[in-house]
Amino acid sequence: MQSLITMRWLQEVEDQLHIEFTMPLEIAERRTELIARSLVEDVNRDLQIWSRDMGNWMLSQQLPLSSILRTYQLYRNVFWGVVRPALPFWTLSEREIHHLEQKIGQSIDEALYWGVYHFEQAVNAELNKKEEMISILHNDKLTILGKLAASMAHELRNPLCAIEGFLKLINESVQEDPKIKSYIDVIMHEFANLNRQITGFLSFSQKPILDEVFKEVSFPQLLDEVELLIKPRIIAENIVFERQIRVFSLHCYEEGLKQVLVHLFHNAIDAVQNTAVKEIRIFARTRGERVIITVENTGEVIPSHLLEKLYQPFFTTKNNAGIGLSICKNIIEKHNGTIRCESKPELTQFIIDLPLVQPPSLLGPLLSES
């Protein structure tokens, strides 16, 4: 009867699911044997082992859970289709037959539960392996980016140092010509901005090429300097800029934090360019031993499925390579802080959470080895 049940079940699965069901016979027949043994002994451990083997085989065939549940349903139908007609020929009382049906039903249900359980475990293990592989590939990408950043920085530093030196010499020689001196000041300002951009790339590098000092900084003064850098675009784009900040000082890497704010403001300017209401606001306050900085704009909503991807290197919704927010996240994390984005129709916020005071010994230099 065991072989008959197995063969009919396998055939029924192929007919109903329209698939070639090539399950090994030792696995297929084992279930019927365990159900029979369950009438006289405890087979729970053996049933779990069989269910694990069954789940692994099902996973190897890439069967969906719905098909797996259907195979168990078909087995139940076939089992009783074979066993019930034979019951009248057995010398059993009605009570014994009822007990038999109840006991067998429980065993079939247990087989179903453990089969689905082990299938889910196998699926989760497979997903964990894939997530680990994705994480490894992501780390490899960051490693390559770090090497490229370090190589690029070395190539750019040498000519930039020469340019900076000659600019200083020229600046000293034109002190009496205010017009030319103002030109040199603009060049020096843009040179400093370029230097900050290189510093940002280096935040992905494992080489400590430029170490910035961790120090106490007045936030209003830092924001004043940032505002000077973005003011030309604010005026040109006819944007309403508002700041609501408390007067406080925090310990930070000044140039690094400036770079983060400048990038967030430029992103905000880009976001509101094509909107009817063009507003950018910054809020900053202390909360206990933390600093909360919020930069918000009235640009279009960022879809929720993109929010987690914003900080991935090279991800962008623009036409250029997206690396700015990756650098911002890296710098904020080197402050032992966090940055997150919340977006809804007509309002997008980037929220930075930083320690108000933290000993430099816990952080190391901004571009220290990671």
C-alpha positions in Angstrom: 0.0 0.0 0.0 2.9 2.4 0.7 4.2 2.1 -2.9 0.7 2.5 -4.3 0.1 5.7 -2.3 3.5 7.1 -3.4 3.1 6.3 -7.1 -0.5 7.7 -7.3 0.6 10.8 -5.4 3.5 11.6 -7.7 1.3 11.0 -10.7 -1.4 13.3 -9.3 1.1 16.1 -8.7 2.3 15.9 -12.3 -1.3 15.9 -13.6 -2.5 18.7 -11.4 0.5 21.1 -11.4 1.6 20.3 -14.9 5.2 19.8 -13.9 7.7 16.9 -14.0 7.8 15.8 -10.4 11.1 13.8 -10.1 11.2 13.5 -6.3 13.5 10.6 -5.2 11.5 7.6 -4.1 13.2 7.3 -0.8 11.9 10.8 0.2 8.5 10.3 -1.3 7.8 6.9 0.3 9.3 7.9 3.7 6.3 10.0 4.6 3.8 7.1 4.3 6.1 4.9 6.4 6.3 7.6 9.1 2.5 8.0 9.2 2.1 4.3 9.7 4.7 4.2 12.4 3.0 7.1 14.2 0.2 4.8 15.1 2.4 2.8 17.5 5.4 5.1 18.3 6.6 8.7 18.5 8.0 9.6 15.1 8.2 13.4 15.6 12.0 13.6 15.4 12.1 11.4 12.2 9.2 13.4 10.8 11.2 16.6 11.2 14.3 15.1 9.5 12.1 14.0 6.6 10.5 17.4 6.4 13.9 19.1 6.3 14.9 16.9 3.4 11.6 17.5 1.7 11.9 21.3 2.1 15.5 21.3 0.7 14.4 19.3 -2.3 11.4 21.5 -2.9 13.7 24.6 -2.7 16.2 23.0 -5.2 13.3 22.7 -7.7 12.4 26.4 -7.2 8.8 25.6 -6.4 6.6 28.4 -5.1 5.0 28.0 -1.7 1.5 27.7 -3.2 2.6 24.6 -5.3 4.2 23.1 -2.2 1.0 23.4 -0.2 -0.9 21.9 -3.2 1.4 18.8 -3.2 0.6 18.2 0.5 -3.1 18.6 -0.2 -2.9 16.1 -3.0 -1.1 13.6 -0.8 -3.8 13.8 1.8 -6.5 13.1 -0.9 -4.5 10.2 -2.4 -3.7 8.7 1.0 -7.4 8.6 2.1 -8.4 7.5 -1.4 -6.3 4.4 -1.0 -6.8 3.7 2.7 -10.5 4.4 3.2 -11.8 1.7 0.7 -9.6 -0.8 2.6 -11.0 0.0 6.1 -14.1 -2.3 5.8 -11.8 -5.3 5.2 -9.9 -4.7 8.5 -11.4 -6.1 11.7 -11.7 -2.7 13.4 -14.5 -1.3 15.4 -16.0 2.1 14.6 -14.2 3.6 17.6 -10.9 2.2 16.4 -11.4 3.5 12.9 -12.2 6.9 14.3 -9.1 6.9 16.4 -7.1 5.7 13.4 -8.3 8.5 11.2 -7.7 11.1 13.9 -4.1 9.9 14.6 -3.3 9.7 10.9 -4.8 13.2 10.3 -2.6 14.6 13.0 0.5 13.0 11.5 -0.3 14.4 8.1 -0.9 17.9 9.6 2.5 17.6 11.4 4.2 16.7 8.2 2.7 19.7 6.5 3.7 22.1 9.3 7.3 20.9 9.5 7.6 20.7 5.7 6.6 24.4 5.3 8.7 25.4 8.3 11.9 23.8 6.9 11.2 25.2 3.5 10.9 28.7 5.0 14.2 28.1 6.9 15.9 27.0 3.7 14.5 30.1 1.8 15.7 32.5 4.5 19.2 30.9 4.5 19.3 31.4 0.8 18.3 35.0 1.1 20.9 35.6 3.8 23.6 34.3 1.5 22.4 36.6 -1.3 22.4 39.6 1.1 25.9 38.8 2.3 27.0 38.6 -1.3 25.4 42.0 -2.0 27.1 43.4 1.0 30.5 42.1 -0.1 30.0 43.5 -3.6 28.9 46.9 -2.1 32.1 46.9 0.1 34.2 46.1 -2.9 32.7 49.0 -4.8 33.5 51.3 -1.9 37.1 49.9 -1.8 37.5 50.6 -5.5 36.1 54.1 -5.0 38.5 54.7 -2.2 41.5 53.7 -4.3 40.3 55.9 -7.2 39.8 58.8 -4.8 43.2 58.4 -3.3 44.9 58.1 -6.7 43.0 61.2 -8.0 43.8 63.2 -4.9 47.5 62.5 -5.2 47.5 63.5 -8.9 45.6 66.7 -8.2 47.4 67.8 -5.0 50.8 68.4 -6.6 49.6 70.9 -9.3 47.2 72.5 -6.8 49.9 73.1 -4.3 52.0 74.8 -7.0 49.0 76.9 -8.0 48.2 77.9 -4.4 51.8 79.0 -3.9 51.9 81.2 -7.0 48.5 82.7 -6.1 49.8 83.7 -2.7 52.9 85.3 -4.3 50.7 87.2 -6.9 48.4 88.3 -4.1 51.3 89.8 -2.2 52.5 91.7 -5.2 49.1 93.3 -6.1 48.2 94.7 -2.6 48.1 98.2 -4.1 45.6 97.2 -6.9 42.2 96.6 -5.2 40.6 95.4 -8.4 43.2 92.7 -9.2 43.3 91.8 -5.6 39.6 91.2 -5.6 40.0 88.8 -8.6 42.7 86.9 -6.7 40.5 86.7 -3.7 37.7 85.1 -5.8 40.2 82.6 -7.3 41.5 81.8 -3.8 38.0 81.3 -2.6 37.2 78.9 -5.4 40.5 77.2 -4.9 39.5 76.5 -1.3 36.1 75.2 -2.5 37.9 72.8 -4.9 40.1 71.7 -2.0 37.0 70.8 0.0 35.7 68.8 -2.9 38.9 66.7 -3.0 38.7 66.3 0.8 35.2 64.9 0.3 36.4 62.3 -2.1 39.2 61.4 0.3 36.6 60.6 3.0 36.2 57.4 1.0 39.9 56.7 1.0 41.8 54.7 3.5 44.8 57.0 3.3 44.9 60.0 5.8 46.1 62.6 3.3 44.5 65.6 5.0 43.7 65.6 8.7 41.3 68.2 9.9 41.3 69.3 13.5 38.3 68.5 15.6 37.4 71.7 17.4 34.7 73.9 19.0 32.9 75.9 16.4 30.2 78.5 16.6 27.3 77.2 14.5 25.9 80.6 13.6 29.3 81.7 12.3 29.8 78.4 10.4 26.3 78.9 8.8 27.2 82.5 7.9 30.2 81.2 5.9 28.1 78.6 4.2 25.4 81.1 3.3 28.0 83.3 1.5 28.9 80.3 -0.7 25.3 79.6 -1.8 24.0 83.2 -1.8 24.7 83.9 -5.5 22.5 80.9 -6.5 19.8 81.8 -4.0 19.5 85.3 -5.5 19.8 84.1 -9.1 17.0 81.5 -8.7 14.8 84.0 -6.7 14.5 81.6 -3.8 13.2 82.5 -0.3 15.9 81.4 2.2 15.0 81.3 5.9 17.1 80.3 8.9 15.8 79.5 12.4 18.7 78.6 14.6 19.7 78.8 18.2 23.0 80.3 19.2 25.3 77.5 20.3 28.7 76.0 19.7 29.5 72.4 18.9 32.6 70.3 18.5 33.1 69.2 14.9 35.3 69.0 11.9 34.5 72.5 10.6 35.3 72.1 6.9 33.6 68.7 6.8 30.4 70.0 8.3 30.5 73.0 5.9 30.8 70.7 3.0 27.8 68.7 4.1 25.6 71.8 4.5 26.8 73.3 1.2 25.9 70.1 -0.6 22.4 69.9 1.0 21.7 73.5 0.1 22.8 73.0 -3.5 20.6 69.9 -3.7 17.7 71.9 -2.2 18.2 74.7 -4.8 18.1 72.1 -7.6 15.0 70.6 -6.1 13.0 73.8 -6.1 14.1 75.2 -9.5 10.9 74.0 -11.3 8.4 74.5 -8.5 5.9 77.4 -8.0 6.9 77.9 -4.4 10.7 78.2 -4.0 11.6 78.0 -0.3 14.6 76.6 1.6 14.8 76.6 5.4 17.3 75.5 7.9 16.5 74.8 11.6 19.1 74.1 14.2 18.6 73.4 17.9 20.2 71.5 20.8 18.4 68.7 22.5 20.2 67.6 25.6 23.7 66.5 24.5 22.6 66.4 20.8 22.4 68.8 17.9 19.5 68.5 15.4 20.0 70.3 12.1 17.2 70.2 9.5 17.5 71.4 5.9 14.2 71.5 4.1 12.9 72.5 0.7 9.6 72.8 -1.1 10.7 70.7 -4.0 9.0 67.6 -5.4 8.5 64.5 -3.2 11.2 61.9 -3.3 9.5 58.4 -3.7 9.8 56.3 -0.6 11.5 53.4 -2.4 14.4 55.8 -3.3 15.0 57.2 0.2 17.2 54.4 1.3 19.2 54.5 -2.0 20.1 58.2 -1.7 23.3 57.6 0.1 24.6 54.8 -2.1 27.7 55.8 -4.2 26.8 56.5 -7.8 23.0 56.5 -7.2 21.4 59.7 -8.5 18.2 61.0 -9.9 20.2 63.6 -11.8 22.2 63.3 -15.0 25.6 63.3 -13.2 27.3 60.7 -11.1 25.8 60.6 -7.6 28.4 60.7 -4.9 27.7 63.9 -2.9 25.2 62.4 -0.4 27.5 59.4 0.0 30.3 61.8 1.1 27.9 63.7 3.4 26.8 60.4 5.1 30.4 59.4 5.5 31.4 62.7 7.1 28.4 62.7 9.5 29.1 59.2 10.6 32.7 60.2 11.3 31.1 62.6 13.8 29.2 59.6 15.3 26.1 61.2 13.9 23.3 60.2 11.6 21.6 61.8 8.5 18.2 60.8 7.2 15.7 62.1 4.7 11.9 62.5 5.1 9.9 63.5 2.0 6.2 64.2 1.4 4.4 66.3 -1.2 5.8 69.8 -1.3 8.3 69.3 1.6 11.5 67.3 1.8 13.8 67.4 4.9 17.3 66.2 5.5 17.8 65.8 9.3 21.2 65.6 10.8 21.7 64.4 14.4 25.1 65.1 16.0 26.7 64.9 19.4 27.0 68.4 20.9 30.4 67.6 22.5 32.5 64.5 22.0 36.2 64.0 22.8 38.3 63.8 19.7 40.0 60.6 21.0 36.7 58.8 20.2 36.7 59.9 16.6 40.2 60.3 15.3 40.9 62.6 12.3 38.3 63.2 9.7 40.1 61.2 7.0 41.6 58.6 9.3 42.0 55.0 8.2 38.8 53.0 8.6 
